[in-house]
Amino acid sequence: MMLAMLSMAVGTGNIWRFPRIVATNDGGTFLIPWLIFLFIWSIPLLMIEFTMGKAMRAGPVDAFGRLIGSRFRWMGLWVAFTATAIMFYYSVVTGWCLRFFIASFTGEIPDALPGSFWGAFEGSGEAVTTHIIMVASAAGLVYHGVRGIERVARILLPALLVLLVILVLRALTLPNAHVGLNFLFTVHWSDLANAELWLQALTQNAWDTGAGWGLVLVYAIYARTREDTTLNAALLGFGNNSISLMAGIIVLTTIFSIQPDAAAEIVGAGNNGLTFIWVPQLFAQIPAGRYFMAVFFLALLFAAFTSLVSLVELATRVLVDRRISRRRAVIVVGLGGMLFGLPSAMSPAFFSNQDAVWGIGLMLSGLFFAFAVLKYGARRFRLAFMNDGDNDFRLGRWWRYLVMFVFLEAVILLLWWLSQTLSTDGWLQSLNPWSEWSLGTVLLQWGAVLMAFIWWNRRADRGKII
Amino acid sequence: MTESALFTMLAVLGTVWGGFLLLLVFAVRRESGKNRKQQSAE
């Protein structure tokens, strides 16, 4: 169970997204809120998700309905939709992994000029093709059953971990590696007053661990009754953050070692392909690196693919719970994934917009999970579902305060970010909904989705739609 | 490497990697203990 969940949660969030986000958010300064959120955001939410899935034995929509009443099912739908909206561009990233796996065979990478292969590939017809291949494969696998992929993942996940350890050791012995480490671990305390840094840290920790995605909830539906939810949540959180730190060390020390003069500019640019550009450069510094690189991208492809399969499964489960046949549900999710992922495959700007909007959307998902526990009664939730015979750790009264804190964190962070953005960028610029990254684009997309879901919930409660 | 960066590195890696290893050892020991108990009961 734990291995299956680690395969689901270890993916490109750790290896592709973390190095990019830590690089564009001031390195070591970012690590402080990121680490704090492991304890006060990700682990409590993973515990809630585990417990809700195991106790309710239903997908996110019905789990919310059963716990706090059917008029709150729209919150579960938001959780599932946010994960699905991420799936639309996650398949694009999985496609990148496929292309780089092939490129490692054909010798197209490592390129003489770092980034030239990535530059020609990003947003091209090839990126669209690999996106379509990955969505079709994931939907096909969900339709036919996931047994085969679990067996492959059982071999490739440990292989990926071993390769990451080798890469960390090699990266640390590169010339000028200490400059990269300085960047990654130097804290500028005054920068902690920036609300967006905290927002990005929370979002990235949720990306790393899978907290608030609803995926752990769906996995927990199939958990054995004696599964220790508290221990599993902590293991999942710490395990994923460990891998993220390894990826950060690998990518950043390589950049600072190979291009020391341009490193500051490279890490600040926020290139989506940071890992894809620089990991091949590191493999070039290792004996027989080309073969190791092929294994690395194969393992990364499977790590991303297993996460993509989980996302397709989650969306399918929501439709099946609405009494749509599994076959039809998989077809709808597969075709929807292909169609709505196309803009992200073709346009790096659209990709970044979606990554920002739905990444932060995870914070709202977390807020809804915390709200559900508080509405049900944190004490009642703890005694009925958490402190049962299966858990070694007994949760005390502090659990209630922790859940309240999770709820407040999201509210305070949203308000802080709102006020800071409005005061620094001004109303007009902040509220521009067509900008690649602005408060306006977030509010417009969230607002449209929330209104549609609340409308659906009201109609469904009156029995007018399913 | 600067002293402050080294301190942050040790604190962050110690917490995350150290925490993970401790939990992993605990989980494995607990699981094998449970399995042993189940086998002897059977």
Interface residues (C-beta under 8 A of the other chain):
Chain A: M2 G28 L31 L35 L38 H178 L181 N182 L184 F185 T186 V187 R226 D228 L231 A234 L235 F238 G239 N241 S242 L245 D392
Chain B: M1 T2 S4 A5 L6 T8 M9 V12 L13 T15 V16 W17 G19 F20 L23 L24 F26 A27 R30 K34
